Structures are given as C-alpha cells and as structure tokens.
Amino acid sequence: EKRFVGSILRKYIGGTGGYENDTASGNDEEVPKPKDLVMKNPSIHDLDLLFLYSHQWKRLGWGEYAHILDMFRRGQLGSQNNPVSECSFIHNANHSEFSDSCMMIPLWLARKTGVTGSRNPHETAEEIGERTVDFLTEVHKKHE
C-alpha cells in the first residue's frame, strides 16, 4: 500500500521483531534464513514459546497463568518437534519488575508503594534477562 512506502512495515516478513531483516542498520536486504525457520502460516504448535510470568501474576491468577500452564503441561503450547518451550514465573517478583522503571525508584519507596516484590529489582531483572537469553540460546541451537 502507498501509506507503507519507505516504511519498515512494508519490508517486514514476520518473525520475532523482524530480526530476519537487517533493517536496524539501514540495510534493507533480507538476511538469508535457514529453510526450517521459514513457515507459511505458523501455528502455536510450530514455535518455541517462553511464557515468563511475575510471581504476582501467578498468585493473583492474572494473564491466565493457570490455564497457560495447564495447556503447556498437556503439550498444547509450543513446538511439538524437540520442544524448548517454557512456562514459569519469577519468584517474589511483581509485574512492574519486567520493566526498568522500578530500578530507577529508590528501593525503600518502591517496596512501600508495592512497585517491587521482596527481592531487589536489579536481581529480578538479571534473572529475567538470563532466563530469556537461555531460552533464545536453546532455540538457536535447535535450528543450527
């Protein structure tokens, strides 16, 4: 469409954040993809999925944690082929700790106002980052 001329949306062909294209550097050329990563109409059973919740959401039942966990345990979520999918939570973390904003607030104030859980938000951020990188590393190994 005309409204997308020159836009990254015009060149986006799918995938997580469009990492298959080198558009961030200004190079619009498509990066070659392994054949097994190219899918037509992928379903929830073709992709490795990471569902990482805060302890707060798990405890309060938000984000359908119990339902998602049940589906995961029954093999209804994620790739059926050598799965590396995960459904879990970050212990003693509030939902706001998935953002960097709680790390900018003095810890005593963040705890008093319920912005953070009982852990230091820098510690939970590190765990979130490590678990995400571990998941992505396993997905990349699977497709090498």
Sequence and secondary structure as in RCSB ss.txt:
>XXXX:A:sequence
EKRFVGSILRKYIGGTGGYENDTASGNDEEVPKPKDLVMKNPSIHDLDLLFLYSHQWKRLGWGEYAHILDMFRRG
QLGSQNNPVSECSFIHNANHSEFSDSCMMIPLWLARKTGVTGSRNPHETAEEIGERTVDFLTEVHKKHE
>XXXX:A:secstr
 GGGTTSHHHH   SGGGTTB TTTT  SB    GGG  SS  TTTS  EEEEEHHHHHHTGGGHHHHHHHHHTT
 SS SSS   EEEEETT  GGGGSGGGGSS HHHHHHTTSS SS HHHHHHHHHHHHHHHHHHHHHHT 
